Amino acid sequence: MASKGLHSFTVQESQNAGLGQAGSAFIADNEALTPNNGVFVAITIIEDATFTALVSADGAGVKFIGSTVSDAATNSDAITNGTTFSAGTTIFGRWNSITLATGSIVAYIG
């Protein structure tokens, strides 16, 4: 599904991609991970995790949480590497890149 052009998805395929069914990645180190095709749409925390960088797909953290300064309209704070996400937590959004500081996650591509 990930190799198809954006406009060639059926309605069902498009909905599935939005749910992260275009693939996933397990991350347990501190290297930056960027999906080859698409963006990360959900992150499930396997082991308590902190992020060095969580790059929002909108670039400025306006719509989606991330490690950059967020828009004042949403009154959202930037995620720092001091923010710990507990194991078993799933967060949803759209991210171009993820870099872990600690822990392990499964990131879903959509």
C-alpha positions in Angstrom: 0.0 0.0 0.0 2.8 2.5 0.8 4.2 2.4 -2.7 0.9 3.7 -4.2 0.5 7.4 -5.1 -1.7 9.4 -2.8 -4.6 9.7 -5.3 -4.7 6.0 -6.2 -5.9 4.8 -2.8 -9.4 3.4 -2.5 -11.6 4.9 0.3 -10.9 1.9 2.5 -7.1 2.0 1.9 -7.0 5.7 2.7 -8.8 5.1 6.0 -6.5 2.2 6.8 -3.4 4.4 6.1 -4.7 7.0 8.5 -4.8 4.3 11.2 -1.2 3.4 10.7 -1.6 0.4 8.5 1.1 1.5 6.1 3.8 0.0 8.4 5.4 0.3 11.7 8.8 0.5 13.3 10.2 -0.6 16.7 12.7 1.9 18.1 14.9 1.2 21.2 17.9 3.4 20.5 18.6 7.1 20.2 19.0 7.3 16.4 16.5 9.6 14.5 14.0 7.6 12.6 12.1 9.0 9.5 9.6 7.0 7.6 10.5 6.4 3.9 6.9 7.0 2.8 4.4 8.9 4.8 4.5 10.1 8.4 4.2 8.5 11.8 0.5 8.7 12.9 0.7 7.0 16.3 3.3 6.0 18.9 2.8 3.2 21.5 5.2 3.4 24.4 6.6 -0.1 25.2 9.1 0.9 27.9 8.9 4.3 29.7 10.2 6.8 27.1 11.5 10.3 26.7 12.1 12.0 23.3 15.1 14.0 22.2 13.1 15.1 19.1 9.5 14.6 18.1 9.2 16.6 14.8 5.6 17.6 14.1 4.5 17.1 10.4 3.3 20.7 10.3 6.8 21.9 11.1 5.8 24.3 13.9 3.9 22.2 16.3 0.7 24.1 15.5 -1.6 21.1 15.1 0.4 18.2 16.5 2.5 18.0 19.7 6.2 17.9 19.2 9.5 19.0 20.5 9.3 22.4 18.8 7.5 25.4 20.3 3.8 25.0 19.9 1.2 27.5 18.7 -0.2 29.8 21.4 -3.8 29.1 20.0 -3.7 25.6 21.2 -2.0 26.5 24.5 0.2 23.4 24.1 3.7 23.1 25.5 6.6 21.6 23.6 7.7 18.1 24.6 11.1 18.2 26.2 13.4 15.3 26.9 12.4 15.7 30.5 8.8 14.6 29.6 8.3 10.9 30.4 5.6 8.9 28.6 4.6 5.8 30.6 4.7 2.3 29.1 1.3 1.3 27.6 0.5 4.9 26.5 -0.4 5.6 22.9 -0.2 9.1 21.4 -1.7 10.2 18.1 -0.6 12.9 15.7 1.6 13.3 12.6 5.4 13.3 12.9 8.1 13.5 10.3 10.8 12.2 12.6 11.3 10.6 16.0 14.4 10.5 18.1 14.3 8.7 21.5 16.4 9.7 24.5 15.3 6.6 26.6 12.9 3.7 26.4 11.4 1.9 23.5 8.4 2.5 21.2 6.4 1.2 18.3 5.8 4.0 15.7 3.0 3.5 13.2 3.2 4.9 9.6 0.2 6.4 7.9 
